[in-house]
C-alpha cells in the first residue's frame, strides 16, 4: 500500500514538473517578439528568450533595448545579458 502511494506521488511529481516546464517554455516562446512591449512581463519573457540567442544581431538589438528601456531592473538585466554575450562571442 505504501509503495503504491509512493509511486503515485512520484508520477504526479514528474508530471507536474513536466507540465510546468512545458508551460514556461511556451510562455517564453509566445512572447519572444515582445521586447519593446508596453507590458514589462512580456519584455522580461523576451529577454529570457534572447538569453539563448548569442549572436551579433542580438547584441545590437540589446543595445537599442537598453537605450529605450524605462524600467531600471530590466535595463540592468539587459546590460548583464549583453556583457555575458560579448564575452561568449569574444571567446569563440
N, C-alpha and C positions, 0 to 999 in steps of 0.2 A: 504494500500500500504506500509506504513512504517513497519507494523507488518510482512509482507511477507519478506521484506528485512532483518529485524532483525532475523527472523527465518532462512533464508538462510545463513546469516553471521554466526550465531551460529552453524549451521550444518557444515558449511565449517571449522570453527574453531575447532570443535570437531574432524572432520575427519582428519584435518591436524595434530592435536596433536596425534591422534591415529596412524597415518601413521609414524610420527616421532618416537614415542615410539617403534613401531614395528621394524623400520629400525635400530634404535640404538641397540636394543636387538639382532637383527640378526647379526649386525656387531661384537658385543662383543662375541656372541656365535661362530661365524665363526673363530675368532682369539684367542680363549681361549687357544690353544696349542702353541701359538707363543711367549712364554715368553723369549726364547733365540734367537729370530729372529734378523736379521740384521736391520730390519725396526723398528725404535723407536715407531712409532704409533701402530704397531702391539703389541709391548711389553706393551704399555700403555693399549691397549684393554685387553691383557691377565691379567694385574694387576687388571683391573676393574672386570674381571670375578672372579679372585681369592679372591677379597674382600668379596664375598658372600660365600666363601668356608672355613669356620672356622673349621679346622681340624689340627691335629698334623702333618700330611703329608704336608699340605700347609706351615706350619711353617718351616719345613726342606727345602722345595723347595725354599721358600723365602730367607732362609739363603744362599743357593747356588747362587741364583739370585743376592743378594746384593753383594756377593764377586765378581761376574762376571760383573755386570752392569757397562759400561763405562760412562754413562751419569749421572751427579750428581743429576739432578732433578728427574729422575726416581728412582735412588738409594734412595734418601730421601723419596720419596713416598712409596717405598717398606719398608723402615725402619719404617715409621709411621704405615703402614698397619700391619707389624709384631708385633709392640708393642701393637696395638689395639687387635689383635688376641690373643696375650699372656694374656692380661688382661681378655678377654672374656673366654678363656679356663680355666684360674685360678679361675674365679668366678663361673664357672659351675661345 
